């Protein structure tokens, strides 16, 4: 009887942690005149460290954040909470280099063991795209004109890993009809029954095959492709 009530308590706590994590995610997707946005997340455990967020500036600039905290459970949840607070308070106002430095220093300054977060931030204003990457997967951009996918990798340490890491900002021009794919490593690292990873090459190829569709159709297609892979 005692073991059963203990188990019930733990299940309840995990569910509360999961609900807290889900409440950290945006309630609605920004509705902007020239952008069509879709998102999908499914955690591998009850509480994962995946996180995404949006901010729309007064001038219509869209800032997108996507991250993946180290570990699972409450520790990952703690990191997500911190990053969410930093993003909400200064993510849109600050230039990216300063934001990355301050967030990284904040995580490093908390003595809770090795708290780190892979993180990518992207800002879109008209046809200009700026982004910085701290150990997240590449950004994939489908260029409608050339009908090809660019895989853009910037190497950088996760936030909280090294003090004063020199994060780089990339600027890219985008055109009408181009499509941007941001993801955590959850998709490429999915394994099939033969223990093979889904892989980044497959992500790129599958994305390219549907990149001109609506964003929710692209997300749905990738979700189905992943489900088939893991059976």
Backbone as a chain_set.jsonl record, in Angstrom:
{"seq": "XXXXXXXXXXXXXXXXXXXXXXXXXXXXXXXXXXXXXXXXXXXXXXXXXXXXXXXXXXXXXXXXXXXXXXXXXXXXXXXXXXXXXXXXXXXXXXXXXXXXXXXXXXXXXXXXXXXXXXXXXXXXXXXXXXXXXXXXXXXXXXXXXXXXXXXXXXXXXXXXXXXXXXXXXXXXXXXXXXXXXXXXXXXXXXXXXXXXXXXXXXXXXXXXXXXXXXXXXXXXXXXXXXXXXXX", "coords": {"N": [[0.836, -1.209, 0.0], [1.947, 1.204, 0.835], [4.027, 1.555, -0.989], [2.551, 1.866, -3.261], [1.148, 4.301, -2.867], [3.294, 6.017, -2.763], [4.274, 5.767, -5.318], [2.115, 6.808, -6.723], [2.256, 9.445, -5.854], [4.701, 10.254, -6.963], [4.122, 9.973, -9.671], [2.166, 11.899, -9.927], [3.644, 14.201, -9.33], [5.459, 14.214, -11.467], [3.682, 14.613, -13.563], [2.782, 17.149, -12.91], [5.16, 18.557, -13.276], [5.477, 18.184, -15.983], [3.259, 19.545, -16.966], [3.941, 22.101, -16.137], [6.167, 22.54, -17.721], [4.988, 22.507, -20.275], [3.419, 24.734, -20.032], [5.248, 26.705, -20.28], [5.595, 27.107, -22.914], [4.683, 29.006, -25.871], [1.346, 30.24, -25.972], [-0.021, 30.879, -28.234], [0.656, 30.999, -31.771], [2.549, 33.495, -33.418], [0.816, 35.774, -35.504], [1.535, 36.947, -38.437], [1.762, 39.199, -41.232], [3.451, 38.438, -43.473], [4.418, 35.932, -42.944], [4.25, 32.397, -42.412], [3.697, 30.236, -39.947], [4.472, 27.221, -38.199], [4.487, 24.824, -35.527], [5.82, 21.995, -33.688], [6.002, 19.721, -31.011], [7.146, 16.948, -29.216], [7.793, 15.392, -26.303], [10.405, 13.181, -25.303], [10.584, 12.022, -22.818], [8.731, 12.239, -19.691], [9.3, 14.805, -18.766], [11.036, 16.918, -20.657], [13.772, 18.836, -22.041], [13.247, 20.54, -24.078], [12.468, 23.568, -25.791], [10.657, 26.338, -27.075], [10.061, 29.643, -28.36], [8.492, 32.84, -28.995], [8.738, 36.261, -30.048], [7.244, 39.29, -30.869], [8.249, 42.31, -32.127], [7.645, 45.888, -31.759], [7.953, 46.995, -34.273], [7.28, 44.935, -35.89], [9.226, 43.024, -36.156], [10.158, 39.663, -35.964], [11.204, 37.562, -33.407], [12.609, 34.465, -32.834], [13.039, 31.777, -30.62], [14.742, 28.76, -29.913], [15.412, 25.909, -28.041], [17.372, 23.445, -26.177], [17.662, 21.884, -23.301], [20.23, 20.547, -21.112], [20.03, 17.197, -19.973], [17.152, 15.751, -18.214], [13.916, 15.954, -16.659], [13.427, 17.733, -13.526], [15.705, 19.361, -13.445], [16.261, 20.065, -16.092], [13.892, 21.405, -16.546], [14.21, 23.572, -14.839], [16.258, 25.013, -16.1], [14.998, 25.68, -18.496], [12.98, 27.349, -17.498], [14.522, 29.502, -16.583], [15.741, 30.445, -18.972], [13.473, 31.105, -20.409], [12.502, 33.236, -18.851], [14.592, 35.081, -19.182], [14.435, 35.488, -21.919], [11.86, 36.53, -22.187], [12.122, 38.911, -20.797], [14.241, 40.316, -22.005], [14.826, 39.38, -24.539], [13.905, 40.411, -27.009], [14.672, 43.012, -27.03], [17.391, 43.296, -26.797], [20.628, 43.234, -28.437], [21.714, 40.351, -30.26], [24.256, 39.198, -29.612], [24.872, 40.258, -27.071], [22.697, 39.277, -25.666], [23.109, 36.478, -25.807], [25.539, 36.283, -24.435], [24.852, 37.281, -21.863], [22.83, 35.468, -21.064], [24.249, 33.077, -21.09], [26.196, 33.594, -19.147], [24.507, 33.88, -16.946], [23.454, 31.286, -16.626], [25.828, 29.916, -16.136], [26.581, 31.092, -13.81], [24.987, 30.045, -11.836], [25.151, 27.783, -9.296], [24.481, 24.897, -9.847], [25.526, 22.462, -10.577], [26.427, 21.115, -13.804], [24.776, 23.048, -15.655], [23.417, 23.507, -18.71], [22.491, 24.857, -21.917], [21.597, 24.135, -25.153], [21.017, 26.374, -27.758], [19.209, 28.446, -29.993], [18.757, 31.426, -31.762], [16.744, 33.464, -33.726], [16.117, 36.107, -35.934], [13.749, 37.871, -37.777], [13.277, 40.348, -40.14], [11.55, 41.977, -42.539], [13.239, 41.206, -45.447], [15.488, 40.278, -44.279], [17.466, 38.073, -42.356], [18.636, 37.265, -39.238], [20.771, 35.277, -37.256], [21.931, 33.41, -34.379], [23.814, 30.726, -33.01], [24.004, 28.343, -30.466], [25.224, 25.551, -30.197], [23.012, 24.147, -31.257], [21.234, 22.101, -33.745], [21.874, 22.481, -37.376], [20.52, 25.295, -39.269], [17.994, 25.047, -41.621], [17.394, 26.256, -44.813], [15.14, 26.598, -47.311], [15.46, 27.621, -50.54], [13.413, 29.197, -52.666], [13.837, 30.123, -55.249], [16.16, 28.802, -56.279], [15.375, 26.268, -55.766], [16.527, 24.663, -53.819], [18.003, 23.356, -50.757], [19.626, 25.089, -48.24], [22.048, 24.3, -45.854], [22.809, 25.573, -42.869], [25.345, 25.9, -40.72], [26.463, 26.989, -37.616], [29.072, 26.818, -35.463], [29.075, 26.6, -31.955], [29.479, 26.861, -28.42], [27.238, 25.386, -25.949], [24.887, 27.476, -24.112], [26.004, 28.583, -20.976], [28.232, 26.994, -20.847], [30.9, 27.985, -21.295], [32.559, 30.816, -20.088], [32.219, 34.038, -21.508], [32.136, 33.151, -24.229], [32.773, 33.544, -27.696], [30.169, 34.187, -29.44], [28.796, 33.961, -32.729], [27.135, 36.011, -35.167], [25.022, 35.43, -37.846], [24.052, 36.747, -41.02], [21.468, 36.611, -43.364], [19.933, 36.865, -46.552], [16.524, 36.612, -47.342], [13.915, 35.479, -49.552], [10.633, 35.931, -50.978], [8.596, 33.108, -50.54], [10.603, 31.436, -49.641], [11.593, 28.94, -47.234], [12.015, 28.205, -43.799], [13.563, 25.942, -41.623], [13.697, 24.986, -38.307], [15.061, 23.002, -35.733], [15.313, 20.668, -32.954], [17.759, 18.235, -31.783], [16.253, 16.0, -31.532], [14.742, 14.893, -33.669], [16.684, 14.12, -35.82], [18.087, 12.249, -34.275], [16.459, 10.112, -33.781], [15.912, 6.597, -33.558], [15.687, 3.658, -35.6], [14.373, 0.251, -35.883], [16.676, -1.085, -36.477], [18.592, 0.185, -35.117], [19.535, 2.458, -36.345], [20.185, 5.912, -36.922], [17.835, 8.51, -37.716], [18.922, 10.782, -38.897], [20.751, 13.656, -40.229], [20.994, 14.086, -42.954], [18.736, 12.861, -43.998], [16.776, 14.476, -42.826], [17.222, 16.861, -44.224], [16.708, 16.068, -46.91], [14.024, 15.132, -46.786], [12.736, 17.432, -45.92], [13.252, 19.119, -48.1], [11.68, 17.909, -50.041], [9.098, 18.698, -49.444], [9.055, 21.392, -49.059], [7.739, 23.56, -50.279], [5.171, 23.529, -49.507], [2.395, 24.422, -47.245], [3.243, 25.623, -43.969], [2.185, 24.085, -41.781], [1.608, 21.726, -43.073], [4.135, 20.868, -43.813], [5.319, 20.392, -41.31], [3.583, 18.375, -40.421], [4.157, 16.397, -42.3], [6.88, 15.82, -41.768], [6.618, 14.873, -39.177], [5.105, 12.537, -39.598], [6.914, 11.131, -41.177], [8.944, 10.715, -39.342], [7.578, 9.14, -37.464], [7.104, 6.835, -38.96], [9.708, 6.01, -39.305], [10.532, 5.235, -36.702], [8.687, 3.35, -36.329]], "CA": [[0.0, 0.0, 0.0], [2.836, 2.375, 0.944], [4.725, 1.694, -2.273], [1.568, 2.33, -4.244], [0.886, 5.734, -2.666], [4.547, 6.699, -3.126], [4.28, 5.738, -6.778], [1.084, 7.754, -7.121], [2.771, 10.784, -5.581], [5.733, 10.545, -7.961], [3.442, 10.141, -10.966], [1.487, 13.195, -9.865], [4.687, 15.236, -9.409], [5.958, 14.228, -12.848], [2.643, 15.218, -14.383], [2.815, 18.59, -12.619], [6.371, 19.086, -13.922], [5.214, 18.198, -17.426], [2.314, 20.644, -17.197], [4.702, 23.343, -15.98], [6.988, 22.696, -18.917], [4.121, 22.862, -21.401], [2.934, 26.105, -19.827], [6.343, 27.619, -20.667], [5.569, 27.293, -24.366], [3.726, 30.049, -26.261], [-0.055, 29.8, -26.072], [-0.411, 30.982, -29.639], [1.71, 31.287, -32.746], [2.38, 34.852, -33.951], [0.121, 35.903, -36.78], [2.187, 38.07, -39.124], [1.289, 39.257, -42.624], [4.253, 37.777, -44.512], [5.003, 34.685, -42.459], [3.344, 31.289, -42.127], [4.5, 29.536, -38.933], [3.89, 26.043, -37.539], [5.414, 24.202, -34.57], [5.432, 20.694, -33.136], [6.93, 19.198, -30.015], [6.732, 15.765, -28.461], [8.946, 15.078, -25.457], [10.736, 11.759, -25.23], [10.278, 11.591, -21.456], [7.659, 13.065, -19.121], [9.758, 16.193, -18.754], [12.254, 17.087, -21.447], [14.33, 20.179, -21.935], [13.029, 21.277, -25.321], [11.785, 24.842, -25.547], [10.638, 27.31, -28.172], [9.378, 30.867, -27.95], [8.4, 33.895, -30.007], [8.471, 37.629, -29.613], [7.043, 40.206, -32.009], [8.584, 43.674, -31.737], [6.702, 46.951, -32.169], [8.103, 47.241, -35.716], [6.934, 43.718, -36.634], [10.34, 42.069, -36.193], [9.874, 38.424, -35.244], [12.35, 36.865, -32.808], [12.273, 33.077, -32.517], [14.04, 31.079, -29.809], [14.521, 27.321, -29.798], [16.498, 25.427, -27.191], [17.364, 22.068, -25.705], [18.439, 21.886, -22.056], [20.893, 19.29, -20.796], [19.33, 16.337, -19.019], [15.693, 15.678, -18.216], [13.336, 16.154, -15.331], [13.335, 19.06, -12.931], [16.887, 20.165, -13.764], [16.016, 20.636, -17.426], [12.795, 22.345, -16.364], [14.761, 24.774, -14.201], [16.993, 25.771, -17.122], [13.999, 26.237, -19.417], [12.34, 28.481, -16.801], [15.467, 30.633, -16.584], [15.889, 30.968, -20.334], [12.176, 31.718, -20.738], [12.449, 34.535, -18.163], [15.559, 35.97, -19.841], [13.914, 35.801, -23.256], [10.683, 37.393, -22.024], [12.493, 40.234, -20.295], [15.161, 41.096, -22.841], [15.111, 38.699, -25.801], [13.62, 41.178, -28.222], [15.241, 44.37, -26.936], [18.849, 43.284, -26.782], [21.239, 42.641, -29.624], [21.879, 38.922, -29.998], [25.533, 38.868, -28.96], [24.728, 40.6, -25.657], [21.723, 38.345, -25.087], [23.757, 35.171, -25.652], [26.545, 36.404, -23.377], [24.195, 37.418, -20.557], [22.144, 34.213, -20.746], [25.283, 32.083, -20.806], [26.778, 33.939, -17.839], [23.491, 33.617, -15.913], [23.414, 29.832, -16.396], [27.112, 29.505, -15.566], [26.686, 31.656, -12.459], [24.166, 29.309, -10.869], [25.93, 26.594, -8.926], [23.619, 23.711, -9.77], [26.151, 21.459, -11.441], [26.61, 21.549, -15.195], [23.527, 23.449, -16.305], [23.718, 24.095, -20.016], [21.378, 24.822, -22.858], [21.799, 24.4, -26.58], [20.046, 27.449, -27.977], [19.33, 29.144, -31.268], [17.865, 32.572, -31.819], [16.651, 33.926, -35.099], [15.324, 37.335, -36.016], [13.358, 38.159, -39.164], [12.662, 41.642, -40.415], [11.421, 42.042, -44.008], [13.93, 40.107, -46.13], [16.766, 40.002, -43.596], [17.397, 37.057, -41.322], [19.852, 37.204, -38.414], [20.663, 34.245, -36.232], [23.114, 32.954, -33.65], [23.579, 29.338, -32.622], [24.822, 27.798, -29.378], [25.217, 24.077, -30.179], [21.805, 23.511, -31.8], [21.444, 21.621, -35.121], [21.916, 23.535, -38.4], [19.283, 25.901, -39.764], [17.774, 24.666, -43.024], [16.618, 27.258, -45.552], [14.79, 26.23, -48.684], [15.402, 28.8, -51.406], [12.432, 28.883, -53.709], [14.37, 30.441, -56.579], [17.072, 27.747, -56.741], [14.746, 24.99, -55.404], [17.515, 23.878, -53.083], [18.051, 23.616, -49.324], [20.925, 25.444, -47.66], [22.223, 23.834, -44.475], [23.714, 26.576, -42.32], [25.829, 25.485, -39.399], [27.414, 27.846, -36.901], [29.429, 26.057, -34.263], [29.169, 27.42, -30.746], [29.251, 26.079, -27.21], [25.925, 25.657, -25.346], [24.842, 28.531, -23.097], [26.379, 28.077, -19.659], [29.413, 26.116, -20.92], [32.168, 28.723, -21.178], [32.376, 32.261, -19.877], [32.643, 34.908, -22.614], [32.315, 32.476, -25.517], [32.485, 34.518, -28.774], [29.098, 33.739, -30.347], [28.762, 34.687, -34.008], [25.828, 36.306, -35.753], [25.001, 35.316, -39.307], [22.961, 37.469, -41.678], [21.122, 35.989, -44.642], [18.768, 37.48, -47.196], [15.523, 35.634, -47.761], [12.98, 36.0, -50.549], [9.272, 35.412, -50.884], [8.504, 31.685, -50.885], [11.636, 30.654, -48.948], [11.094, 28.268, -46.032], [13.067, 27.999, -42.789], [13.281, 24.844, -40.693], [14.494, 24.946, -37.075], [14.715, 21.776, -35.003], [16.263, 20.174, -31.96], [18.357, 16.99, -32.303], [15.323, 14.892, -31.305], [14.371, 14.257, -34.938], [17.779, 13.358, -36.443], [18.623, 11.173, -33.421], [15.505, 8.998, -33.639], [16.476, 5.343, -34.064], [14.736, 2.65, -36.088], [14.554, -1.075, -35.27], [18.055, -1.562, -36.731], [19.465, 1.069, -34.347], [20.094, 3.5, -37.218], [19.613, 7.237, -36.705], [17.107, 9.158, -38.809], [20.045, 11.469, -39.532], [20.587, 15.012, -40.758], [20.82, 13.995, -44.415], [17.316, 12.546, -44.238], [16.027, 15.699, -42.477], [17.379, 17.808, -45.339], [16.02, 15.54, -48.102], [12.578, 15.097, -46.553], [12.296, 18.833, -45.885], [13.291, 19.636, -49.471], [10.59, 17.32, -50.84], [7.788, 19.309, -49.136], [9.32, 22.756, -48.585], [6.88, 24.597, -50.864], [3.816, 23.389, -48.952], [2.129, 25.263, -46.074], [4.101, 25.213, -42.852], [1.6, 22.997, -40.986], [1.728, 20.496, -43.868], [5.544, 20.451, -43.729], [5.489, 19.826, -39.972], [2.844, 17.11, -40.413], [4.895, 15.435, -43.123], [8.088, 15.408, -41.035], [6.132, 14.104, -38.03], [4.752, 11.201, -40.117], [8.151, 10.498, -41.632], [9.626, 10.289, -38.116], [6.796, 8.049, -36.872], [7.37, 5.637, -39.782], [11.095, 5.598, -39.048], [10.62, 4.513, -35.423], [7.615, 2.357, -36.365]], "C": [[0.871, 1.26, 0.0], [3.547, 2.642, -0.392], [3.797, 2.278, -3.333], [1.305, 3.834, -4.103], [2.115, 6.573, -3.027], [4.637, 6.84, -4.652], [3.286, 6.754, -7.344], [1.574, 9.195, -6.977], [3.79, 11.19, -6.651], [5.119, 10.79, -9.336], [2.792, 11.517, -11.038], [2.504, 14.339, -10.017], [5.229, 15.363, -10.823], [4.963, 14.9, -13.77], [2.606, 16.728, -14.172], [4.006, 19.249, -13.311], [6.156, 19.198, -15.431], [4.273, 19.347, -17.785], [3.022, 22.003, -17.11], [5.525, 23.602, -17.236], [6.145, 23.134, -20.116], [3.605, 24.291, -21.278], [3.995, 27.148, -20.177], [6.303, 27.933, -22.167], [4.516, 28.335, -24.734], [2.314, 29.48, -26.418], [-0.538, 29.897, -27.514], [0.77, 31.355, -30.517], [1.481, 32.691, -33.287], [1.704, 34.837, -35.32], [0.678, 37.15, -37.467], [1.877, 38.028, -40.61], [2.112, 38.449, -43.625], [4.863, 36.455, -44.1], [3.928, 33.66, -42.149], [4.124, 30.333, -41.223], [3.756, 28.323, -38.384], [4.947, 25.43, -36.627], [4.909, 22.826, -34.163], [6.474, 20.264, -32.115], [6.337, 17.971, -29.35], [7.935, 15.358, -27.621], [9.138, 13.563, -25.367], [10.442, 11.199, -23.838], [9.165, 12.488, -20.925], [8.044, 14.542, -19.137], [11.073, 16.273, -19.521], [12.765, 18.503, -21.287], [14.148, 20.992, -23.199], [12.161, 22.508, -25.069], [11.765, 25.656, -26.828], [9.806, 28.508, -27.735], [9.39, 31.869, -29.095], [8.272, 35.251, -29.334], [8.291, 38.48, -30.864], [7.283, 41.625, -31.519], [7.559, 44.667, -32.266], [6.768, 47.201, -33.671], [7.798, 45.992, -36.555], [8.064, 42.721, -36.767], [9.968, 40.838, -35.369], [11.184, 37.843, -34.697], [11.873, 35.475, -32.4], [13.404, 32.487, -31.688], [13.71, 29.596, -29.833], [15.71, 26.761, -29.02], [16.291, 24.004, -26.731], [18.276, 22.005, -24.483], [19.089, 20.532, -21.816], [20.049, 18.51, -19.804], [17.822, 16.383, -19.17], [15.199, 16.047, -16.828], [13.426, 17.585, -14.856], [14.518, 19.957, -13.29], [16.71, 20.856, -15.118], [14.917, 21.693, -17.336], [13.257, 23.663, -15.773], [15.472, 25.653, -15.237], [16.013, 26.445, -18.085], [13.322, 27.456, -18.793], [13.231, 29.716, -16.839], [15.563, 31.285, -17.956], [14.614, 31.683, -20.779], [12.096, 33.124, -20.121], [13.387, 35.538, -18.833], [15.044, 36.412, -21.21], [12.742, 36.78, -23.158], [11.087, 38.807, -21.632], [13.368, 41.021, -21.259], [15.459, 40.501, -24.208], [14.9, 39.533, -27.046], [14.339, 42.525, -28.233], [16.759, 44.401, -27.149], [19.425, 42.786, -28.101], [21.662, 41.208, -29.245], [23.151, 38.559, -29.244], [25.443, 39.102, -27.461], [23.794, 39.609, -24.972], [22.369, 36.977, -24.823], [24.768, 35.212, -24.504], [25.877, 36.448, -21.998], [23.498, 36.13, -20.126], [23.147, 33.14, -20.347], [25.902, 32.327, -19.429], [25.807, 33.628, -16.703], [23.436, 32.124, -15.584], [24.693, 29.361, -15.704], [27.217, 29.96, -14.111], [25.874, 30.919, -11.421], [24.841, 27.983, -10.559], [25.019, 25.378, -8.743], [24.222, 22.577, -10.591], [26.214, 21.996, -12.854], [25.273, 21.848, -15.869], [23.857, 24.116, -17.627], [22.492, 24.01, -20.914], [21.849, 25.102, -24.27], [20.692, 25.373, -26.964], [20.299, 28.12, -29.323], [18.314, 30.288, -31.274], [17.918, 33.143, -33.231], [15.716, 35.134, -35.15], [15.015, 37.627, -37.483], [12.721, 39.54, -39.241], [12.714, 41.843, -41.923], [12.213, 40.898, -44.647], [15.279, 39.774, -45.49], [16.543, 39.015, -42.445], [18.716, 37.089, -40.55], [19.699, 36.047, -37.453], [22.012, 33.913, -35.605], [22.794, 31.568, -33.109], [24.558, 28.889, -31.543], [24.569, 26.297, -29.305], [23.895, 23.41, -30.574], [22.118, 22.972, -33.202], [21.461, 22.775, -36.134], [20.535, 24.116, -38.669], [19.174, 25.49, -41.234], [16.918, 25.735, -43.697], [16.413, 26.774, -46.979], [14.637, 27.51, -49.491], [14.504, 28.488, -52.594], [13.004, 29.085, -55.111], [15.252, 29.311, -57.12], [16.505, 26.347, -56.51], [15.729, 24.065, -54.677], [17.513, 24.264, -51.603], [19.479, 23.942, -48.896], [20.964, 24.946, -46.228], [23.254, 24.759, -43.834], [24.086, 26.237, -40.882], [26.741, 26.564, -38.838], [27.781, 27.051, -35.665], [29.587, 27.022, -33.09], [28.885, 26.545, -29.552], [27.846, 26.36, -26.666], [26.013, 26.812, -24.35], [25.188, 27.897, -21.746], [27.633, 27.224, -19.66], [30.708, 26.866, -20.623], [31.881, 30.205, -21.016], [32.932, 33.017, -21.082], [32.918, 34.17, -23.927], [31.934, 33.448, -26.655], [31.433, 34.022, -29.772], [29.065, 34.608, -31.597], [27.327, 34.92, -34.457], [25.949, 36.157, -37.262], [23.839, 36.128, -39.859], [22.728, 36.851, -43.045], [19.937, 36.735, -45.233], [17.805, 36.376, -47.6], [14.557, 36.309, -48.733], [11.611, 35.374, -50.334], [9.251, 33.945, -51.324], [9.584, 30.826, -50.266], [11.049, 30.064, -47.662], [12.247, 27.956, -45.085], [12.647, 26.874, -41.858], [14.259, 24.906, -39.515], [14.093, 23.692, -36.315], [15.735, 21.481, -33.908], [16.821, 18.85, -32.499], [17.447, 15.772, -32.107], [14.964, 14.149, -32.578], [15.539, 13.481, -35.558], [18.295, 12.189, -35.589], [17.639, 10.032, -33.159], [16.103, 7.735, -34.247], [15.376, 4.404, -34.546], [15.06, 1.294, -35.445], [15.967, -1.628, -35.484], [19.078, -0.692, -36.022], [20.148, 2.14, -35.211], [19.399, 4.822, -36.918], [18.86, 7.712, -37.948], [18.099, 10.008, -39.614], [19.724, 12.819, -40.165], [20.384, 15.023, -42.276], [19.368, 13.745, -44.772], [16.443, 13.762, -43.909], [16.033, 16.651, -43.67], [16.588, 17.352, -46.573], [14.501, 15.57, -47.953], [12.0, 16.515, -46.542], [12.213, 19.394, -47.304], [12.088, 19.146, -50.281], [9.228, 17.976, -50.582], [7.874, 20.804, -48.823], [8.422, 23.842, -49.179], [5.432, 24.502, -50.369], [3.615, 24.374, -47.803], [2.926, 24.739, -44.896], [3.503, 24.076, -42.024], [1.659, 21.666, -41.737], [3.159, 19.955, -43.815], [5.794, 19.755, -42.385], [4.795, 18.461, -39.881], [3.58, 16.02, -41.169], [6.126, 14.913, -42.382], [7.728, 14.532, -39.834], [5.807, 12.667, -38.46], [5.974, 10.427, -40.541], [8.916, 9.937, -40.428], [8.924, 9.096, -37.487], [7.018, 6.744, -37.629], [8.762, 5.094, -39.48], [11.199, 4.774, -37.763], [9.541, 3.42, -35.305], [6.674, 2.521, -35.148]], "O": [[0.601, 2.232, -0.706], [3.651, 3.779, -0.851], [4.207, 3.072, -4.18], [1.247, 4.554, -5.099], [1.993, 7.691, -3.529], [5.02, 7.882, -5.183], [3.576, 7.461, -8.309], [1.345, 10.041, -7.842], [3.754, 12.303, -7.175], [5.535, 11.688, -10.068], [2.854, 12.204, -12.058], [2.26, 15.311, -10.733], [5.436, 16.469, -11.323], [5.344, 15.666, -14.656], [2.423, 17.494, -15.119], [3.892, 20.345, -13.858], [6.584, 20.159, -16.07], [4.471, 20.034, -18.786], [2.749, 22.92, -17.885], [5.578, 24.721, -17.748], [6.54, 24.019, -20.875], [3.382, 24.973, -22.278], [3.684, 28.327, -20.35], [6.905, 28.905, -22.624], [3.555, 28.53, -23.989], [2.127, 28.378, -26.933], [-1.361, 29.097, -27.959], [1.748, 31.946, -30.06], [0.344, 33.054, -33.586], [1.993, 33.994, -36.169], [0.324, 38.274, -37.11], [1.744, 36.95, -41.189], [1.547, 37.837, -44.532], [5.716, 35.91, -44.8], [2.84, 34.0, -41.685], [5.084, 29.698, -41.659], [2.553, 28.389, -38.133], [6.143, 25.502, -36.907], [3.721, 22.528, -34.279], [7.675, 20.424, -32.33], [5.167, 17.962, -28.969], [8.985, 15.016, -28.166], [8.183, 12.786, -25.356], [10.09, 10.027, -23.702], [8.707, 13.393, -21.623], [7.237, 15.41, -19.47], [12.095, 15.752, -19.076], [12.242, 19.275, -20.483], [14.809, 22.015, -23.385], [11.247, 22.488, -24.246], [12.739, 25.666, -27.581], [8.955, 28.4, -26.853], [10.182, 31.764, -30.032], [7.773, 35.372, -28.215], [9.086, 38.402, -31.8], [6.606, 42.095, -30.604], [6.721, 44.335, -33.105], [5.768, 47.575, -34.283], [8.021, 45.978, -37.766], [7.903, 41.684, -37.412], [9.523, 40.952, -34.227], [12.148, 37.658, -35.44], [10.864, 35.329, -31.71], [14.58, 32.67, -32.004], [12.541, 29.213, -29.779], [16.862, 27.092, -29.3], [15.211, 23.429, -26.866], [19.499, 22.063, -24.605], [18.579, 19.499, -22.251], [19.43, 19.085, -18.908], [17.286, 16.966, -20.113], [15.979, 16.405, -15.945], [13.492, 18.524, -15.65], [14.359, 21.171, -13.425], [16.968, 22.05, -15.269], [15.001, 22.744, -17.971], [12.772, 24.732, -16.145], [15.31, 26.873, -15.249], [16.171, 27.612, -18.441], [13.113, 28.47, -19.46], [12.766, 30.828, -17.091], [15.479, 32.506, -18.09], [14.666, 32.723, -21.435], [11.679, 34.077, -20.779], [13.028, 36.699, -19.029], [15.202, 37.569, -21.602], [12.642, 37.73, -23.935], [10.478, 39.781, -22.074], [13.264, 42.245, -21.336], [16.26, 41.055, -24.961], [15.627, 39.386, -28.029], [14.585, 43.106, -29.291], [17.323, 45.392, -27.614], [18.784, 42.005, -28.805], [21.927, 40.904, -28.082], [23.131, 37.716, -28.348], [25.874, 38.265, -26.668], [24.052, 39.158, -23.856], [22.195, 36.396, -23.752], [24.839, 34.283, -23.699], [26.287, 35.738, -21.08], [23.565, 35.744, -18.958], [22.93, 32.392, -19.395], [26.104, 31.396, -18.65], [26.214, 33.172, -15.635], [23.379, 31.741, -14.416], [24.653, 28.521, -14.805], [27.854, 29.304, -13.287], [26.059, 31.148, -10.226], [25.071, 27.165, -11.449], [24.817, 24.899, -7.627], [23.494, 21.817, -11.23], [26.07, 23.198, -13.075], [24.714, 21.001, -16.565], [24.5, 25.166, -17.66], [21.588, 23.202, -20.698], [22.422, 26.153, -24.557], [19.549, 25.209, -26.537], [21.441, 28.331, -29.731], [17.17, 30.13, -30.847], [18.981, 33.281, -33.834], [14.672, 35.167, -34.498], [15.912, 37.63, -38.326], [11.772, 39.857, -38.523], [13.793, 41.875, -42.515], [11.894, 39.732, -44.415], [16.105, 39.079, -46.082], [15.581, 39.112, -41.683], [19.788, 36.954, -41.14], [18.623, 35.845, -36.89], [23.071, 34.104, -36.203], [21.644, 31.269, -32.787], [25.772, 29.033, -31.683], [23.801, 25.826, -28.466], [23.678, 22.239, -30.262], [23.139, 23.332, -33.789], [21.108, 23.905, -35.798], [19.515, 23.51, -38.34], [20.143, 25.576, -41.989], [15.842, 26.076, -43.206], [17.359, 26.57, -47.74], [13.808, 28.366, -49.181], [14.808, 27.622, -53.414], [12.704, 28.33, -56.035], [15.113, 28.91, -58.276], [17.064, 25.359, -56.985], [15.75, 22.854, -54.897], [17.078, 25.356, -51.239], [20.411, 23.18, -49.153], [20.015, 25.148, -45.471], [24.428, 24.739, -44.203], [23.262, 26.283, -39.969], [27.68, 27.002, -39.503], [26.905, 26.651, -34.899], [30.154, 28.107, -33.222], [28.125, 25.582, -29.656], [27.309, 27.444, -26.889], [27.083, 27.093, -23.81], [24.717, 26.806, -21.423], [28.069, 26.769, -18.602], [31.513, 26.431, -19.799], [31.053, 30.771, -21.73], [33.99, 32.671, -21.608], [33.841, 34.534, -24.657], [30.892, 34.1, -26.586], [31.78, 33.495, -30.829], [29.275, 35.819, -31.54], [26.428, 34.131, -34.164], [26.869, 36.695, -37.878], [22.772, 36.196, -39.248], [23.673, 36.597, -43.792], [19.047, 37.181, -44.51], [18.21, 35.342, -48.131], [14.402, 37.53, -48.739], [11.467, 34.403, -49.591], [9.82, 33.591, -52.357], [9.508, 29.6, -50.348], [10.122, 30.626, -47.078], [13.311, 27.504, -45.507], [11.52, 26.851, -41.364], [15.476, 24.881, -39.696], [12.911, 23.355, -36.257], [16.862, 21.976, -33.932], [16.397, 18.392, -33.56], [17.815, 14.653, -32.465], [14.886, 12.921, -32.583], [15.399, 12.282, -35.802], [18.874, 11.244, -36.124], [17.941, 9.102, -32.411], [16.722, 7.781, -35.31], [14.283, 4.359, -33.981], [15.92, 1.208, -34.568], [16.402, -2.527, -34.764], [20.278, -0.799, -36.276], [21.205, 2.659, -34.85], [18.19, 4.863, -36.69], [19.205, 7.36, -39.076], [18.117, 9.963, -40.844], [18.594, 13.087, -40.575], [19.679, 15.881, -42.807], [18.833, 14.328, -45.715], [15.484, 14.05, -44.625], [14.994, 17.175, -44.073], [15.888, 18.147, -47.199], [13.782, 15.976, -48.867], [10.921, 16.765, -47.081], [11.241, 20.055, -47.668], [11.546, 19.881, -51.106], [8.309, 17.837, -51.389], [6.898, 21.41, -48.38], [8.353, 24.942, -48.631], [4.578, 25.296, -50.764], [4.547, 25.083, -47.424], [3.247, 23.552, -44.831], [4.237, 23.183, -41.602], [1.748, 20.604, -41.12], [3.373, 18.743, -43.776], [6.395, 18.682, -42.326], [5.352, 17.511, -39.332], [3.623, 14.867, -40.738], [6.384, 13.709, -42.369], [8.435, 13.576, -39.513], [6.178, 11.707, -37.785], [6.076, 9.223, -40.303], [9.462, 8.835, -40.484], [9.573, 8.154, -37.03], [7.111, 5.676, -37.024], [8.971, 3.883, -39.409], [11.87, 3.742, -37.734], [9.491, 2.675, -34.326], [5.709, 1.77, -35.008]]}, "num_chains": 1, "name": "protein.A"}
